[in-house]
C-alpha cells in the first residue's frame, strides 16, 4: 500500500528473550517511496511522537535519551539530552508548541523549551515504589488538561498515576484509589512482582479529551478506568460490556473530534490477539473498529494529526503494522522487514 503519509515504528528488540536478538531502533516508511527504511539503528526505541503542527519534526524516545528528526523522518540525530536515560513518552504543550515534555525510566521528567533541541531534567517526582518489578518503572504516557495546561497526568508502568499542576516542577501521587480497587477479586493481578496490586498499577496510557476536560481515562492491565476529581477516586469503565479482551495498552483522543476515542485492547502483555475499539461518545460505549487479525499484543494506535480517516496500529511480536486511510472501511498490511519484531510505538503523519 502506498500510504498518503509517513509511517514510523519504534522497535525495542526481542524484549524478555535474550537468546533471540533482533533489530531495534526507528523504522520510517516514507510516503513517496512506500518502503521501510531503518533510520535509527542499534538503539532500543520505545516511543515515536510526531509534532502536532509541524510533521517535519519527529521525536524518538530511546535507551539513549531523545533523538529528533527535522526532515520528516529521513534522518534522526541525538539531541542535547542530559545522560542516557530511557525515554518512554512525549507531550507537546497545547499552547506553546516549542514546549515539549519527555518521560523516562526510572521515573523521571524532562522539559525542552526549543522544540526538543535541548533538554533539562525536572526535579525527581518522588513517587513511592509500590511494586518490585524486574525493570525500573516507566513514565509511559502523559495527558495535559486542556483548560489548565500546567496540569499534566502521567501513567506509570508499574506504579499507577502521578499529576503535576506546575508544569512538571512537582508531582503528586494519584494511585491510592487504584490500590483500593485492586482489593476487588476480579481486579487482583500478580505476575512478576510482590503484590496483587500489580495489575491496577500497571499504567500504559492516559488521555484527556477537550470535549470533557475534567475526565481522565487511564489504560491499565485490568482495563480502562476514569477519574473526574483529579485522581482522588477512580471508576471502572467496565470494558467487558463491549469487548472480550480488556488489557488496556493504549488510548488516544481523536485530534479532530474530542468525542471520539480509540483504545488498544488485547488479552495480556504477551498474547497473540487484540483489537482496536472506538468510542464516539467520550467513552460511554465502545465498538470494534479494526478489521484485521493480529498475532501479538497491540502496543500502539496512531492517529493522524489532520486526517481523521488515517489510523494505524502496531502489534508485537511479528512486526505487524496495519493501517486504514478511509476511516476503517478497509485495512492494509505494512509489515516491517522480515525478522523485525517487538514494536512498541507507531506514528503517522
Rosetta blueprint (number, residue, H / E / L):
1 X L
2 X L
3 X L
4 X L
5 X L
6 X L
7 X E
8 X E
9 X E
10 X E
11 X E
12 X E
13 X L
14 X L
15 X L
16 X L
17 X L
18 X L
19 X L
20 X L
21 X L
22 X L
23 X L
24 X E
25 X E
26 X E
27 X E
28 X E
29 X E
30 X L
31 X L
32 X L
33 X L
34 X L
35 X L
36 X E
37 X E
38 X E
39 X E
40 X E
41 X E
42 X L
43 X L
44 X L
45 X E
46 X E
47 X E
48 X E
49 X E
50 X E
51 X L
52 X L
53 X L
54 X L
55 X L
56 X L
57 X L
58 X E
59 X E
60 X E
61 X E
62 X E
63 X L
64 X L
65 X E
66 X E
67 X E
68 X E
69 X E
70 X L
71 X L
72 X L
73 X L
74 X L
75 X L
76 X L
77 X E
78 X E
79 X L
80 X E
81 X L
82 X L
83 X L
84 X L
85 X L
86 X E
87 X E
88 X E
89 X E
90 X E
91 X E
92 X E
93 X L
94 X L
95 X L
96 X L
97 X L
98 X L
99 X L
100 X E
101 X E
102 X E
103 X E
104 X E
105 X E
106 X L
107 X L
108 X E
109 X E
110 X E
111 X E
112 X E
113 X L
114 X L
115 X L
116 X L
117 X L
118 X E
119 X L
120 X E
121 X E
122 X L
123 X L
124 X L
125 X L
126 X L
127 X L
128 X L
129 X L
130 X L
131 X L
132 X L
133 X L
134 X L
135 X L
136 X L
137 X L
138 X E
139 X E
140 X E
141 X E
142 X E
143 X E
144 X E
145 X E
146 X L
147 X L
148 X E
149 X E
150 X E
151 X E
152 X E
153 X E
154 X E
155 X E
156 X E
157 X E
158 X L
159 X L
160 X E
161 X E
162 X E
163 X E
164 X E
165 X L
166 X L
167 X L
168 X L
169 X L
170 X L
171 X L
172 X E
173 X E
174 X L
175 X L
176 X H
177 X H
178 X H
179 X H
180 X H
181 X H
182 X L
183 X L
184 X L
185 X H
186 X H
187 X H
188 X L
189 X L
190 X L
191 X L
192 X L
193 X L
194 X L
195 X L
196 X L
197 X L
198 X H
199 X H
200 X H
201 X H
202 X L
203 X E
204 X E
205 X E
206 X E
207 X E
208 X E
209 X E
210 X L
211 X L
212 X E
213 X E
214 X E
215 X E
216 X E
217 X E
218 X E
219 X E
220 X E
221 X L
222 X L
223 X E
224 X E
225 X E
226 X E
227 X E
228 X L
229 X L
230 X L
231 X L
232 X L
233 X L
234 X L
235 X E
236 X E
237 X L
238 X L
239 X H
240 X H
241 X H
242 X L
243 X L
244 X L
245 X L
246 X L
247 X E
248 X E
249 X E
250 X E
251 X E
252 X E
253 X E
254 X L
255 X L
256 X L
257 X L
258 X L
259 X L
260 X L
261 X E
262 X E
263 X E
264 X E
265 X E
266 X E
267 X L
268 X L
269 X L
270 X L
271 X L
272 X L
273 X L
274 X E
275 X E
276 X E
277 X E
278 X E
279 X E
280 X L
281 X L
282 X L
283 X L
284 X L
285 X L
286 X L
287 X E
288 X E
289 X L
290 X L
291 X L
292 X L
293 X L
294 X L
295 X L
296 X L
297 X L
298 X E
299 X E
300 X E
301 X E
302 X E
303 X E
304 X L
305 X L
306 X L
307 X L
308 X L
309 X L
310 X L
311 X E
312 X E
313 X E
314 X E
315 X E
316 X L
317 X L
318 X L
319 X L
320 X E
321 X E
322 X E
323 X E
324 X E
325 X L
326 X L
327 X L
328 X L
329 X L
330 X L
331 X L
332 X E
333 X E
334 X L
335 X L
336 X L
337 X L
338 X L
339 X L
340 X L
341 X L
342 X L
343 X E
344 X E
345 X E
346 X E
347 X E
348 X E
349 X L
